[in-house]
Each structure stands twice: as structure tokens, then as C-alpha cells.
Amino acid sequence: HHPVFRKITHSPAIAALSADLQQTDLVRYYKDILIGPPAYRTERQSPIGWHTDISYWPTCRPERMITIYVPLQDRDEHNGTLLMVNGSHHWEQKTFQITVAFEEFDKLRKGYEKAGYTIDFEVLPHRKGQVSFHSSLVLHATFPNKTDEFQYSVVFGHQAEDNRYVPSPLAKFSKDIG
């Protein structure tokens, strides 16, 4: 790791906040990535579509995992900030969406509304270096980056000390298609 990247991902202050949010004494670091939307200069396309982070970690207890997001530039709706669906972390997770294109949310909306869920978006603008935490169950995406510059963010995850292996809900799916 680059020293600045390591300083962010191994911050004792961030780990302490993560532990408080997860109501545990100890968190384990389980992933990190440097990501961000490249310059698309379009209203609809984003490389980081609608997903839940637990989709990538289906053998863990999702309620015991948290994602930490730290943008390396100021972020708003114009250059790729986060867009969350309020309350979606409380929804019963019947399916796992790895990624649905940003511009295809209306396809998801119909299914969620049919299941009785209300779709209410929350835009999360960030200042450079501002830290935010979100549940691995929250449905979210990144706005398209309409600038000429790549926008970077450090994203990493913590899991609570008591998080252990659970059988993947995707196992049945892989048997059905295999």
C-alpha cells in the first residue's frame, strides 16, 4: 500500500467509529479498493451501478459488516458522489444484485415497489477526505462523473469481531444453473 492509502485504511479513529457503529469491541479489516468514476461526461452512465456491498461477500453475516468511503476530491452529484436508497438496509434481502446499471434503476424500482417498499433517495455529497460509513445491506450507486477528470475514492470494509461464515444464498443459484 501507498503510505497515505495505508494511513486511511488502518486509521485507529476510523476503526473505533466502525466498532461503535457495529456495537462491538473489535473490528476486522477485510477489503480495500481505490475506485472512482472516470470522466464520462454523461447524465446517465456510471461504472458503479446499483448494488449492495454484501453481494460481493455472500458468505458473511451482512448485518455485521460496514463499508467505509473516503473520497480524495470534493464530491457531489456532478462528479460521482454516492446515492443511497433510504432504509433499504432494513429490507428483507430476497435477492442479491451484484450490479445493475445506474440508468436502469427503474427496472429495480418496479420490483421493490411491488414488494411494498418505498423508494426514497439520499444524495451524499462529501468533502475531500470526509469519512462516511454505510451498511453492507444498503442499496446504493455512484452518480455519473460529468467532469473531465477521474474521481478517486478509498473504499474499505470492516466486519464485527463475531462475524463468521454463513452458507451463501448464491449456492442454490449456482446449483440451479450448473
SESELUM-100573 format. One record per atom (N, C-alpha, C): atom name; x, y, z. Coordinates in Angstrom, 3 decimals. Each point is the difference from the previous one (the first is absolute). Layout:
BEGIN
PT  atom        px        py        pz
PT    CA         X         Y         Z
...
//
This chain:
BEGIN
PT  atom        px        py        pz
PT     N     0.811    -1.196     0.000
PT    CA    -0.811     1.196     0.000
PT     C     0.855     1.261     0.000
PT     N    -0.506     1.004    -0.662
PT    CA     0.591     1.330     0.083
PT     C    -0.196     0.485     1.435
PT     N     0.961     0.735     0.583
PT    CA    -0.114     0.427     1.400
PT     C    -1.285     0.775     0.322
PT     N    -0.469     0.858    -0.897
PT    CA    -1.222     0.764     0.255
PT     C    -1.207    -0.942    -0.003
PT     N    -0.021    -0.912    -0.952
PT    CA    -1.081    -0.978    -0.093
PT     C    -0.035    -0.846     1.270
PT     N     1.163    -0.454     0.434
PT    CA     0.082    -0.816     1.223
PT     C    -0.430     0.802     1.232
PT     N     0.381     1.279     0.046
PT    CA    -0.379     0.842     1.133
PT     C    -1.524     0.103     0.108
PT     N    -0.685     0.113    -1.121
PT    CA    -1.464     0.077    -0.009
PT     C    -0.604    -1.340     0.413
PT     N     0.421    -1.080    -0.658
PT    CA    -0.641    -1.304     0.213
PT     C     0.326    -0.621     1.353
PT     N     1.077     0.453     0.633
PT    CA     0.383    -0.550     1.304
PT     C    -0.110     1.035     1.127
PT     N    -0.848     0.987    -0.199
PT    CA    -0.180     1.062     0.985
PT     C    -0.655    -0.537     1.275
PT     N     0.644     0.179     1.151
PT    CA    -0.631    -0.405     1.267
PT     C    -1.310     0.750     0.273
PT     N    -0.078     1.267    -0.383
PT    CA    -1.218     0.784     0.230
PT     C    -1.161    -0.548    -0.829
PT     N     0.261    -0.335    -1.258
PT    CA    -1.044    -0.573    -0.852
PT     C    -0.413    -1.368     0.532
PT     N     0.965    -0.808     0.421
PT    CA    -0.317    -1.326     0.566
PT     C    -0.854     0.137     1.255
PT     N     0.290     0.981     0.830
PT    CA    -0.779     0.201     1.229
PT     C    -1.440     0.403    -0.328
PT     N    -0.173     0.899    -0.968
PT    CA    -1.351     0.385    -0.411
PT     C    -0.749    -1.189    -0.600
PT     N     0.680    -0.775    -0.818
PT    CA    -0.599    -1.196    -0.599
PT     C    -0.445    -0.976     1.087
PT     N     0.828    -0.205     0.991
PT    CA    -0.347    -0.900     1.112
PT     C    -1.217     0.525     0.756
PT     N    -0.041     1.309     0.253
PT    CA    -1.158     0.586     0.677
PT     C    -1.276    -0.214    -0.820
PT     N     0.076     0.245    -1.299
PT    CA    -1.175    -0.165    -0.851
PT     C    -0.485    -1.449    -0.034
PT     N     0.940    -0.932     0.096
PT    CA    -0.366    -1.414    -0.042
PT     C    -0.212    -0.596     1.397
PT     N     0.139     0.829     1.006
PT    CA    -0.185    -0.409     1.397
PT     C     0.849    -1.231     0.334
PT     N     1.295     0.162    -0.235
PT    CA     0.960    -1.062     0.285
PT     C     1.273     0.639     0.552
PT     N     0.815    -0.795     0.656
PT    CA     1.267     0.516     0.535
PT     C     1.131    -0.058    -1.012
PT     N    -0.160    -0.846    -1.012
PT    CA     1.079    -0.229    -0.960
PT     C    -0.576    -0.162    -1.394
PT     N     0.649     0.636    -0.986
PT    CA    -0.375    -0.208    -1.397
PT     C     1.174    -0.625    -0.739
PT     N    -0.339    -0.771    -1.022
PT    CA     1.032    -0.584    -0.878
PT     C    -0.103     0.681    -1.357
PT     N     1.142     0.348    -0.517
PT    CA     0.122     0.623    -1.315
PT     C    -0.082    -1.117    -1.031
PT     N    -0.900     0.112    -1.001
PT    CA    -0.127    -1.105    -0.941
PT     C     0.151     0.355    -1.474
PT     N     0.018     1.245    -0.371
PT    CA     0.174     0.342    -1.412
PT     C     0.399     1.454    -0.128
PT     N     0.616     0.334    -1.119
PT    CA     0.208     1.394    -0.364
PT     C     0.121     0.095    -1.507
PT     N    -0.322     1.172    -0.498
PT    CA     0.099     0.242    -1.441
PT     C     0.090     1.508    -0.231
PT     N     0.727     0.368    -1.011
PT    CA     0.035     1.388    -0.457
PT     C    -0.879     0.031    -1.243
PT     N    -1.126     0.695     0.086
PT    CA    -0.947     0.008    -1.114
PT     C    -0.451     1.402    -0.304
PT     N    -0.782     0.112    -1.027
PT    CA    -0.628     1.267    -0.314
PT     C    -0.466     0.043    -1.426
PT     N    -0.985     0.843    -0.233
PT    CA    -0.517     0.105    -1.355
PT     C     0.925     0.808    -0.905
PT     N     0.396    -0.577    -1.125
PT    CA     0.781     0.771    -0.962
PT     C    -0.870     1.080    -0.645
PT     N     0.607     0.879    -0.744
PT    CA    -0.726     1.078    -0.668
PT     C    -0.826    -0.578    -1.148
PT     N    -1.303     0.014     0.158
PT    CA    -0.894    -0.455    -1.058
PT     C    -0.689     1.174    -0.682
PT     N    -0.180     1.058     0.749
PT    CA    -0.709     1.180    -0.481
PT     C    -1.361    -0.358    -0.584
PT     N    -0.732    -0.784     0.731
PT    CA    -1.339    -0.393    -0.409
PT     C    -0.918     0.069     1.212
PT     N    -1.266     0.153    -0.237
PT    CA    -0.978     0.114     1.080
PT     C    -0.395    -1.345     0.583
PT     N     0.194    -1.096    -0.723
PT    CA    -0.612    -1.254     0.395
PT     C     0.976    -1.120     0.316
PT     N     1.192    -0.012    -0.535
PT    CA     0.890    -1.138     0.186
PT     C     0.924     0.172     1.190
PT     N     0.108    -1.050     0.786
PT    CA     0.962    -0.039     1.090
PT     C     0.539    -1.420     0.060
PT     N     1.305    -0.161     0.164
PT    CA     0.553    -1.355     0.073
PT     C    -0.340    -0.706     1.313
PT     N    -0.499     0.741     0.975
PT    CA    -0.337    -0.581     1.295
PT     C    -1.517     0.070     0.151
PT     N    -0.658    -1.042    -0.503
PT    CA    -1.453    -0.050    -0.026
PT     C    -0.593    -0.373     1.339
PT     N    -1.293    -0.297    -0.007
PT    CA    -0.755    -0.327     1.206
PT     C     0.413    -1.362     0.530
PT     N     0.313    -0.051     1.285
PT    CA     0.440    -1.255     0.614
PT     C    -0.094     0.103     1.523
PT     N     0.125    -1.136     0.640
PT    CA     0.226    -0.066     1.438
PT     C     1.388    -0.592     0.163
PT     N     0.770     0.503     0.922
PT    CA     1.366    -0.494     0.166
PT     C     0.041    -1.466     0.422
PT     N    -1.021    -0.464     0.715
PT    CA    -0.008    -1.400     0.416
PT     C    -0.078    -0.925    -1.212
PT     N    -0.432     0.508    -1.139
PT    CA    -0.037    -0.820    -1.214
PT     C     1.367    -0.581    -0.326
PT     N     1.037     0.701     0.398
PT    CA     1.358    -0.449    -0.279
PT     C     0.567    -0.886     1.104
PT     N    -0.712    -0.104     1.121
PT    CA     0.464    -0.763     1.163
PT     C    -1.141    -0.875     0.530
PT     N    -0.571    -0.874    -0.805
PT    CA    -1.216    -0.720     0.405
PT     C     0.194    -1.086     1.056
PT     N     1.230    -0.251     0.420
PT    CA     0.210    -1.025     1.039
PT     C     0.283     0.624     1.362
PT     N    -0.417     1.244     0.168
PT    CA     0.161     0.702     1.276
PT     C    -1.364     0.463     0.489
PT     N    -0.103     0.256     1.290
PT    CA    -1.240     0.559     0.560
PT     C    -0.048     1.483    -0.354
PT     N    -0.906     0.400    -0.879
PT    CA     0.012     1.371    -0.509
PT     C    -0.250     1.068     1.052
PT     N    -0.778    -0.316     1.017
PT    CA    -0.291     1.002     1.021
PT     C     1.218     0.290     0.873
PT     N     1.066    -0.747    -0.167
PT    CA     1.217     0.180     0.790
PT     C     1.143     0.540    -0.860
PT     N    -0.353     0.644    -1.130
PT    CA     1.013     0.554    -0.909
PT     C    -0.343     1.455    -0.322
PT     N     1.053     0.783    -0.199
PT    CA    -0.188     1.415    -0.286
PT     C     1.022     0.419    -1.061
PT     N    -0.417     0.909    -0.869
PT    CA     0.885     0.532    -1.035
PT     C     0.369     1.422     0.365
PT     N     1.267     0.342    -0.186
PT    CA     0.502     1.340     0.285
PT     C     0.412     0.635    -1.327
PT     N    -0.462     1.220    -0.235
PT    CA     0.210     0.717    -1.259
PT     C     0.713     1.316     0.295
PT     N     1.143     0.228    -0.693
PT    CA     0.788     1.221     0.190
PT     C     0.380     0.549    -1.378
PT     N    -0.678     1.038    -0.487
PT    CA     0.351     0.575    -1.299
PT     C     1.285     0.819     0.089
PT     N     0.754    -0.006    -1.071
PT    CA     1.259     0.746    -0.032
PT     C    -0.147     1.347    -0.710
PT     N    -1.221     0.324    -0.433
PT    CA    -0.366     1.325    -0.510
PT     C    -1.378     0.322     0.582
PT     N    -0.364     1.286     0.012
PT    CA    -1.364     0.352     0.385
PT     C    -0.947    -0.709    -0.966
PT     N    -1.121    -0.455     0.501
PT    CA    -0.920    -0.794    -0.820
PT     C    -1.418     0.507     0.119
PT     N    -0.688     0.094    -1.131
PT    CA    -1.415     0.346    -0.034
PT     C    -0.661    -0.746    -1.158
PT     N    -1.227     0.372    -0.325
PT    CA    -0.737    -0.694    -1.056
PT     C     0.643     0.177    -1.374
PT     N     0.866     0.998    -0.135
PT    CA     0.635     0.286    -1.281
PT     C     1.225    -0.882    -0.270
PT     N     0.645    -0.490     1.071
PT    CA     1.243    -0.744    -0.216
PT     C     0.073    -1.332     0.752
PT     N    -1.135    -0.641     0.198
PT    CA     0.036    -1.385     0.455
PT     C    -0.135    -0.271     1.472
PT     N    -0.803     0.768     0.726
PT    CA    -0.207    -0.313     1.407
PT     C    -0.961    -1.183     0.146
PT     N    -0.173    -0.447     1.221
PT    CA    -0.883    -1.136     0.274
PT     C    -1.471     0.413    -0.014
PT     N    -0.829    -0.943    -0.435
PT    CA    -1.447     0.147     0.035
PT     C    -0.541    -1.267     0.647
PT     N    -0.691     0.165     1.120
PT    CA    -0.506    -1.135     0.778
PT     C    -1.524    -0.055    -0.076
PT     N    -0.542    -1.200     0.209
PT    CA    -1.447    -0.155     0.153
PT     C    -0.260    -0.096     1.498
PT     N    -0.616     1.047     0.546
PT    CA    -0.269     0.066     1.441
PT     C    -0.743    -1.234     0.494
PT     N     0.469    -0.537     1.111
PT    CA    -0.677    -1.107     0.657
PT     C     0.173    -1.355    -0.654
PT     N     0.673    -0.069    -1.128
PT    CA     0.120    -1.277    -0.719
PT     C     0.776    -1.049     0.784
PT     N     0.823     0.418     0.949
PT    CA     0.734    -0.969     0.822
PT     C    -0.933    -0.757     0.948
PT     N    -1.233     0.472     0.149
PT    CA    -0.984    -0.697     0.833
PT     C    -0.900    -0.938    -0.804
PT     N     0.088     0.079    -1.318
PT    CA    -0.853    -0.834    -0.833
PT     C     0.411    -1.460     0.112
PT     N    -0.962    -0.872    -0.180
PT    CA     0.309    -1.428    -0.054
PT     C     0.764    -0.242    -1.299
PT     N     1.189    -0.559     0.128
PT    CA     0.838    -0.220    -1.175
PT     C    -0.338    -1.350    -0.625
PT     N    -0.838     0.010    -1.014
PT    CA    -0.394    -1.248    -0.654
PT     C     0.932    -0.345    -1.154
PT     N     0.551     1.013    -0.616
PT    CA     0.920    -0.228    -1.112
PT     C     1.226     0.861     0.217
PT     N     1.062    -0.352    -0.666
PT    CA     1.229     0.764     0.076
PT     C     0.269     0.598    -1.368
PT     N     0.132     1.313    -0.040
PT    CA     0.321     0.685    -1.242
PT     C     1.489     0.293     0.014
PT     N     0.746    -0.640    -0.894
PT    CA     1.423     0.322    -0.058
PT     C     0.149     1.433    -0.500
PT     N    -0.492     0.297    -1.177
PT    CA    -0.036     1.374    -0.470
PT     C    -1.056     0.126    -1.095
PT     N    -0.843     0.991     0.152
PT    CA    -0.966     0.366    -1.023
PT     C     0.408     1.392    -0.453
PT     N     0.054     0.227    -1.295
PT    CA     0.461     1.276    -0.541
PT     C    -0.744     1.175     0.629
PT     N     0.713     1.067     0.247
PT    CA    -0.556     1.197     0.628
PT     C    -1.276     0.436    -0.699
PT     N     0.032     0.016    -1.323
PT    CA    -1.134     0.502    -0.771
PT     C    -1.179    -0.980    -0.050
PT     N     0.165    -1.185     0.574
PT    CA    -1.063    -1.009    -0.032
PT     C    -0.721    -0.149     1.340
PT     N     0.041     1.012     0.849
PT    CA    -0.627    -0.115     1.304
PT     C    -1.507    -0.232    -0.104
PT     N    -0.636     0.534    -1.030
PT    CA    -1.448    -0.176    -0.117
PT     C    -0.386    -1.477    -0.069
PT     N     0.877    -0.844    -0.529
PT    CA    -0.267    -1.446    -0.022
PT     C    -0.029    -0.552     1.429
PT     N     0.922     0.457     0.840
PT    CA     0.017    -0.411     1.402
PT     C    -1.181     0.589     0.759
PT     N    -0.289     1.262    -0.268
PT    CA    -1.068     0.719     0.705
PT     C    -1.313    -0.777    -0.068
PT     N    -0.353    -0.473    -1.166
PT    CA    -1.273    -0.708    -0.171
PT     C    -0.088    -1.211     0.916
PT     N     1.064    -0.775     0.079
PT    CA     0.004    -1.182     0.855
PT     C    -0.077     0.350     1.470
PT     N     0.749     1.009     0.419
PT    CA    -0.012     0.393     1.402
PT     C    -1.345     0.599     0.398
PT     N    -0.561     0.844    -0.861
PT    CA    -1.308     0.588     0.319
PT     C    -1.086    -1.072     0.026
PT     N     0.079    -0.968    -0.892
PT    CA    -0.963    -1.109    -0.013
PT     C     0.086    -0.789     1.314
PT     N     1.201    -0.092     0.567
PT    CA     0.198    -0.705     1.274
PT     C    -0.406     0.864     1.199
PT     N    -0.423     1.235    -0.256
PT    CA    -0.488     0.862     1.077
PT     C     1.006     0.988     0.550
PT     N     1.153     0.134    -0.629
PT    CA     1.020     0.922     0.488
PT     C    -0.160     1.374    -0.648
PT     N     0.312     1.035     0.776
PT    CA    -0.026     1.367    -0.498
PT     C     1.408     0.382    -0.433
PT     N     0.107     0.585    -1.169
PT    CA     1.299     0.432    -0.516
PT     C     0.191     1.472     0.335
PT     N     0.990     0.267     0.838
PT    CA     0.328     1.353     0.419
PT     C     1.517     0.121    -0.081
PT     N     0.482     0.868    -0.880
PT    CA     1.439     0.144    -0.215
PT     C     0.628     0.993     0.965
PT     N     1.255    -0.245     0.336
PT    CA     0.794     0.918     0.821
PT     C     1.321     0.237    -0.725
PT     N     0.232     1.244    -0.409
PT    CA     1.260     0.389    -0.628
PT     C     0.991     0.304     1.114
PT     N     1.216    -0.539    -0.110
PT    CA     1.014     0.208     1.040
PT     C     1.209     0.758    -0.549
PT     N    -0.089     1.341    -0.082
PT    CA     1.186     0.754    -0.394
PT     C     1.076    -0.147     1.071
PT     N     1.238     0.028    -0.419
PT    CA     1.139    -0.153     0.911
PT     C     1.046     1.057    -0.284
PT     N     0.694     0.390     1.043
PT    CA     1.200     0.828    -0.144
PT     C     1.192    -0.943    -0.124
PT     N     1.033     0.444    -0.627
PT    CA     1.227    -0.783    -0.128
PT     C     0.441    -0.502     1.370
PT     N     0.196    -1.303     0.126
PT    CA     0.466    -0.587     1.245
PT     C    -1.085    -0.272     1.024
PT     N    -1.223     0.438    -0.248
PT    CA    -1.100    -0.271     0.933
PT     C    -0.299    -1.494    -0.004
PT     N    -0.215    -0.551     1.164
PT    CA    -0.236    -1.431     0.138
PT     C    -1.490    -0.250     0.196
PT     N    -0.537    -0.960    -0.755
PT    CA    -1.377    -0.416     0.257
PT     C    -0.038    -1.529     0.117
PT     N    -0.980    -0.462     0.724
PT    CA    -0.173    -1.427     0.260
PT     C    -1.379    -0.398    -0.503
PT     N    -0.100    -1.186    -0.598
PT    CA    -1.334    -0.500    -0.332
PT     C    -0.068    -1.511     0.141
PT     N    -1.209    -0.453     0.276
PT    CA    -0.264    -1.422     0.162
PT     C     0.274    -0.738    -1.303
PT     N     0.452    -1.237     0.111
PT    CA     0.226    -0.805    -1.203
PT     C    -1.316    -0.400    -0.648
PT     N    -1.121     0.285     0.662
PT    CA    -1.320    -0.340    -0.532
PT     C    -0.686     1.154    -0.732
PT     N     0.534     1.215     0.107
PT    CA    -0.671     1.145    -0.609
PT     C     0.182    -0.037    -1.523
PT     N    -1.091     0.239    -0.720
PT    CA     0.036     0.060    -1.459
PT     C     0.524     1.377    -0.390
PT     N     1.059     0.026    -0.804
PT    CA     0.611     1.276    -0.361
PT     C     0.707    -0.086    -1.349
PT     N     0.376     1.171    -0.504
PT    CA     0.724     0.129    -1.262
PT     C     0.841     1.267     0.081
PT     N     0.744     0.250    -1.045
PT    CA     0.781     1.224    -0.114
PT     C    -0.526     0.800    -1.180
PT     N    -0.226     1.282     0.218
PT    CA    -0.442     0.866    -1.083
PT     C     1.012    -0.026    -1.147
PT     N    -0.458     0.241    -1.214
PT    CA     0.938     0.143    -1.115
PT     C     0.953     1.167     0.255
PT     N     1.228    -0.151    -0.460
PT    CA     1.001     1.064     0.096
PT     C    -0.059     0.800    -1.293
PT     N    -0.510     1.226     0.089
PT    CA    -0.165     0.833    -1.190
PT     C     1.152     0.984    -0.183
PT     N     1.110    -0.243     0.690
PT    CA     1.172     0.868    -0.138
PT     C     0.975    -0.617    -1.003
PT     N     1.109     0.671    -0.193
PT    CA     1.048    -0.510    -0.883
PT     C     1.068    -0.781     0.752
PT     N    -0.157    -0.160     1.320
PT    CA     1.030    -0.640     0.811
PT     C    -0.525    -1.233     0.726
PT     N     0.859    -1.000     0.114
PT    CA    -0.306    -1.191     0.779
PT     C    -0.166     0.429     1.455
PT     N    -0.960    -0.566     0.704
PT    CA    -0.268     0.330     1.394
PT     C     0.310    -1.225     0.864
PT     N     0.956     0.118     0.901
PT    CA     0.438    -1.147     0.796
PT     C    -0.618    -0.016     1.396
PT     N    -0.236    -1.209     0.496
PT    CA    -0.458    -0.213     1.374
PT     C     0.677    -1.236     0.552
PT     N     0.288     0.031     1.280
PT    CA     0.469    -1.184     0.720
PT     C    -1.244    -0.618     0.630
PT     N    -0.228    -1.272    -0.286
PT    CA    -1.145    -0.714     0.553
PT     C     0.536    -1.251     0.676
PT     N    -0.407    -0.206     1.240
PT    CA     0.456    -1.197     0.703
PT     C    -1.075    -0.479     0.951
PT     N     0.187    -1.189     0.518
PT    CA    -1.029    -0.588     0.830
PT     C     0.518    -0.542     1.310
PT     N    -0.868     0.060     0.982
PT    CA     0.251    -0.610     1.307
PT     C    -1.132    -0.962     0.303
PT     N     0.329    -1.047     0.708
PT    CA    -1.035    -0.892     0.513
PT     C     0.170    -0.123     1.502
PT     N    -1.123    -0.198     0.662
PT    CA     0.027    -0.135     1.450
PT     C     0.752    -1.266     0.392
PT     N     0.577     0.040     1.178
PT    CA     0.800    -1.107     0.524
PT     C    -0.737    -1.337    -0.061
PT     N    -1.303     0.001     0.235
PT    CA    -0.760    -1.248     0.043
PT     C    -0.512    -0.469    -1.363
PT     N     0.336     0.709    -1.070
PT    CA    -0.472    -0.420    -1.320
PT     C     0.680    -1.301    -0.412
PT     N    -0.800    -0.951    -0.412
PT    CA     0.503    -1.318    -0.386
PT     C    -0.634    -0.449    -1.304
PT     N     0.514    -1.067    -0.555
PT    CA    -0.486    -0.586    -1.237
PT     C    -1.483    -0.369     0.098
PT     N    -0.738     0.306    -1.049
PT    CA    -1.361    -0.490    -0.175
PT     C    -0.096    -0.560    -1.416
PT     N    -0.805    -1.023    -0.214
PT    CA    -0.136    -0.531    -1.366
PT     C    -0.509     1.083    -0.948
PT     N     0.541     0.029    -1.178
PT    CA    -0.367     1.024    -0.973
PT     C    -1.406    -0.235    -0.542
PT     N    -0.827     1.058    -0.039
PT    CA    -1.311    -0.133    -0.635
PT     C     0.131    -0.208    -1.505
PT     N     1.193     0.244    -0.532
PT    CA     0.231    -0.196    -1.430
PT     C     0.292    -1.458    -0.336
PT     N     0.234    -0.844     1.005
PT    CA     0.311    -1.416    -0.241
PT     C    -1.134    -0.684    -0.749
PT     N    -1.239     0.273     0.397
PT    CA    -1.150    -0.598    -0.691
PT     C    -0.026     0.458    -1.454
PT     N     0.282     1.287    -0.221
PT    CA     0.013     0.551    -1.352
PT     C     1.032    -0.710    -0.865
PT     N     1.208    -0.223     0.546
PT    CA     1.046    -0.648    -0.787
PT     C    -0.367    -1.452    -0.302
PT     N    -0.719    -0.672     0.891
PT    CA    -0.457    -1.378    -0.254
PT     C    -1.071     0.010    -1.092
PT     N    -0.884     1.021     0.045
PT    CA    -1.085     0.069    -0.979
PT     C     0.512     0.238    -1.418
PT     N     1.088     0.764    -0.152
PT    CA     0.496     0.280    -1.349
PT     C     1.091    -0.970    -0.416
PT     N     0.530    -0.783     0.950
PT    CA     1.123    -0.895    -0.294
PT     C    -0.421    -1.284    -0.506
//
